Amino acid sequence: MRRVTLLDEDAVGPGAMDLVEDDPPLVRVRRWAGEVLSDLAGDELDGCLLVVTELVSNAYDHGQAPRTVRLHRTPRSCFVRVEVDDAAFGEVVVGRSRLGAQRGRGMVLVVNLSTAWGVDRHERGKTVWAEVPCAALEVSG
């Protein structure tokens, strides 16, 4: 189920996806995000997809339903903002990347791929967001 909302007047290509599955639908989310961001360059798209994957995975591993992922991009000082909502109130922890460790690197990757990230708390839980830089878009007017 996809719903599209305009997040602000400068946003380009916004969209949202409700995550209703019991297990993280990572293939479906990555396919959807790849379509929404299809005009990004290869490395930029790869970075955005990795951030989307990590934030959605964390919402399933540490959060609670309902969950939603949103994307939007601003044409000026281009960045893609990835937002993932879940109904849990727990803290978001940036782990340490350790040789041989199979877990704990997700937020380390998000921090390293984004120019800013944070957590917004609200009465229904929290929104974890990250802003990933991209090339400036040419907007014809």
Sine and cosine of phi, psi and omega as CSV:
sin_phi,cos_phi,sin_psi,cos_psi,sin_omega,cos_omega
0.00,0.00,0.85,-0.53,-0.02,-1.00
-0.88,-0.47,0.71,-0.71,0.14,-0.99
-0.79,-0.62,0.60,-0.80,-0.04,-1.00
-0.90,-0.43,0.77,-0.63,0.04,-1.00
-0.74,-0.67,0.60,-0.80,0.06,-1.00
-0.99,0.11,0.88,-0.47,-0.07,-1.00
-1.00,0.09,-0.53,0.85,0.13,-0.99
-0.32,-0.95,0.22,-0.98,-0.13,-0.99
-0.93,0.37,-0.31,0.95,0.02,-1.00
-1.00,-0.08,-0.02,1.00,-0.08,-1.00
-0.96,0.29,0.56,-0.83,0.06,-1.00
-0.84,-0.55,0.78,-0.63,0.09,-1.00
0.90,0.44,0.70,0.72,0.01,-1.00
-0.96,0.27,0.36,-0.93,0.06,-1.00
-0.18,-0.98,0.28,-0.96,0.03,-1.00
-0.59,-0.81,0.47,-0.88,0.04,-1.00
-0.70,-0.72,0.81,-0.58,0.12,-0.99
-0.98,0.22,0.71,-0.70,-0.03,-1.00
-0.96,-0.27,0.99,-0.10,-0.14,-0.99
-0.97,-0.23,-0.12,0.99,-0.03,-1.00
-0.95,0.31,0.40,-0.92,0.07,-1.00
-0.97,0.26,-0.50,0.86,0.05,-1.00
-0.93,-0.38,0.50,-0.87,-0.06,-1.00
-0.88,0.48,0.83,-0.55,0.00,-1.00
-1.00,0.06,0.89,0.47,-0.16,-0.99
-0.89,0.46,-0.62,0.78,0.02,-1.00
-0.89,0.45,-0.72,0.69,-0.01,-1.00
-0.91,0.42,-0.66,0.75,0.00,-1.00
-0.91,0.41,-0.70,0.72,0.00,-1.00
-0.91,0.41,-0.63,0.78,0.04,-1.00
-0.89,0.45,-0.73,0.69,0.02,-1.00
-0.87,0.49,-0.75,0.67,0.00,-1.00
-0.89,0.45,-0.62,0.78,0.05,-1.00
-0.88,0.47,-0.59,0.81,0.06,-1.00
-0.94,0.35,-0.70,0.71,-0.01,-1.00
-0.89,0.45,-0.60,0.80,-0.08,-1.00
-0.96,-0.29,0.44,0.90,-0.16,-0.99
-0.88,0.48,-0.35,0.94,-0.02,-1.00
-1.00,0.00,0.05,1.00,0.06,-1.00
-0.97,0.24,0.46,-0.89,0.09,-1.00
-0.91,0.41,0.37,-0.93,-0.09,-1.00
-0.77,0.64,-0.80,0.60,-0.02,-1.00
-0.91,0.42,-0.62,0.78,0.02,-1.00
-0.91,0.42,-0.70,0.72,0.02,-1.00
-0.89,0.45,-0.69,0.72,0.01,-1.00
-0.86,0.52,-0.69,0.72,0.02,-1.00
-0.89,0.45,-0.69,0.72,0.02,-1.00
-0.90,0.44,-0.68,0.73,0.00,-1.00
-0.90,0.43,-0.58,0.81,0.04,-1.00
-0.92,0.40,-0.68,0.73,0.03,-1.00
-0.89,0.45,-0.71,0.71,0.04,-1.00
-0.84,0.54,-0.75,0.67,-0.03,-1.00
-0.86,0.51,-0.71,0.70,-0.04,-1.00
-0.92,0.38,-0.68,0.73,-0.01,-1.00
-0.92,0.38,-0.64,0.77,0.05,-1.00
-0.92,0.40,-0.69,0.72,0.03,-1.00
-0.85,0.53,-0.69,0.72,0.02,-1.00
-0.90,0.44,-0.61,0.79,0.02,-1.00
-0.90,0.45,-0.53,0.85,0.05,-1.00
-0.99,0.16,-0.65,0.76,-0.04,-1.00
-0.95,0.31,-0.59,0.81,-0.14,-0.99
-0.84,-0.55,-0.12,0.99,-0.07,-1.00
-0.95,-0.30,-0.21,-0.98,0.00,-1.00
-0.67,-0.74,0.44,-0.90,0.09,-1.00
-0.94,0.35,0.47,-0.88,0.04,1.00
-0.98,0.18,0.43,-0.90,0.00,-1.00
-0.78,-0.63,0.57,-0.82,0.04,-1.00
-0.61,-0.79,0.60,-0.80,0.14,-0.99
-0.89,-0.45,0.68,-0.73,0.03,-1.00
-0.78,-0.63,0.55,-0.84,0.07,-1.00
-0.77,-0.64,0.63,-0.78,0.28,-0.96
-0.43,-0.90,0.36,-0.93,-0.09,-1.00
-0.75,-0.66,0.65,-0.76,0.08,-1.00
-0.97,-0.25,0.67,-0.74,-0.02,-1.00
-0.96,0.27,-0.56,0.83,0.03,-1.00
-1.00,0.05,0.64,-0.77,-0.10,-0.99
0.66,0.75,0.89,0.45,-0.23,-0.97
-0.79,0.61,0.77,-0.64,0.21,-0.98
-0.47,-0.88,0.41,-0.91,0.13,-0.99
-0.96,-0.26,0.81,-0.59,0.06,-1.00
-0.98,-0.19,0.84,-0.54,0.04,-1.00
-0.96,-0.28,0.79,-0.61,0.03,-1.00
-0.79,-0.61,0.72,-0.69,0.06,-1.00
-0.77,-0.63,0.86,-0.51,0.03,-1.00
-1.00,-0.09,0.57,-0.82,0.25,-0.97
-0.49,-0.87,0.21,-0.98,-0.15,-0.99
-1.00,-0.06,0.18,0.98,0.03,-1.00
-1.00,-0.05,0.40,-0.92,-0.03,-1.00
-0.94,-0.34,0.08,1.00,-0.06,-1.00
-0.90,0.43,0.26,-0.96,0.02,-1.00
-0.97,0.25,0.49,-0.87,0.13,-0.99
-0.99,-0.14,0.83,-0.56,-0.10,-1.00
-0.92,-0.40,0.76,-0.65,0.13,-0.99
-1.00,0.00,0.93,-0.37,-0.03,-1.00
-0.98,0.20,-0.19,-0.98,0.07,-1.00
-0.90,-0.43,0.65,-0.76,0.09,-1.00
-0.97,0.22,0.82,-0.57,-0.04,-1.00
-0.82,-0.58,0.66,-0.75,0.07,-1.00
-0.86,0.51,0.74,-0.67,0.05,-1.00
0.99,0.11,-0.25,0.97,0.00,-1.00
-0.97,0.23,0.68,-0.74,-0.01,-1.00
-1.00,-0.04,-0.23,0.97,-0.08,-1.00
-0.69,-0.72,0.24,-0.97,0.11,-0.99
0.99,-0.15,0.06,1.00,-0.04,-1.00
-0.97,-0.24,-0.13,0.99,-0.11,-0.99
-0.83,0.56,-0.80,0.60,-0.02,-1.00
-0.95,0.30,-0.43,0.90,0.11,-0.99
-0.88,0.47,-0.70,0.72,0.05,-1.00
-0.89,0.45,-0.70,0.71,0.00,-1.00
-0.86,0.51,-0.73,0.69,0.00,-1.00
-0.87,0.50,-0.67,0.74,-0.05,-1.00
-0.97,0.26,-0.44,0.90,-0.01,-1.00
-1.00,-0.03,-0.23,0.97,-0.08,-1.00
-0.94,-0.35,0.39,-0.92,0.08,-1.00
-1.00,0.02,-0.34,0.94,0.06,-1.00
-0.40,-0.92,0.48,-0.88,0.09,-1.00
-0.42,-0.91,0.31,-0.95,0.02,-1.00
-0.07,-1.00,-0.08,-1.00,0.00,-1.00
-0.75,-0.66,0.81,-0.58,0.12,-0.99
-0.96,-0.29,0.82,-0.57,0.01,-1.00
-0.99,-0.14,0.59,-0.81,0.02,-1.00
-0.54,-0.84,0.08,-1.00,-0.10,-0.99
-0.90,0.44,-0.34,0.94,-0.01,-1.00
-0.99,-0.13,0.05,1.00,-0.01,-1.00
0.68,-0.74,-0.85,-0.53,-0.04,-1.00
-0.50,-0.87,0.33,-0.94,0.16,-0.99
-0.84,-0.54,0.86,-0.51,0.10,-0.99
-0.99,-0.15,0.77,-0.63,-0.09,-1.00
-0.73,-0.68,0.39,-0.92,0.08,-1.00
-0.53,-0.85,0.57,-0.82,0.04,-1.00
-0.92,-0.39,0.89,-0.45,-0.06,-1.00
-0.97,-0.26,0.81,-0.59,-0.02,-1.00
-0.93,0.36,0.51,-0.86,0.08,-1.00
-0.57,-0.82,0.18,-0.98,0.02,-1.00
-0.93,0.37,0.55,-0.84,0.02,-1.00
-0.87,0.50,0.67,-0.74,0.01,-1.00
-1.00,0.07,0.60,-0.80,0.13,-0.99
-1.00,0.03,0.90,-0.43,-0.02,-1.00
-0.96,-0.29,0.88,-0.47,0.01,-1.00
-1.00,0.08,0.60,-0.80,-0.07,-1.00
-0.77,-0.63,0.00,0.00,0.00,0.00
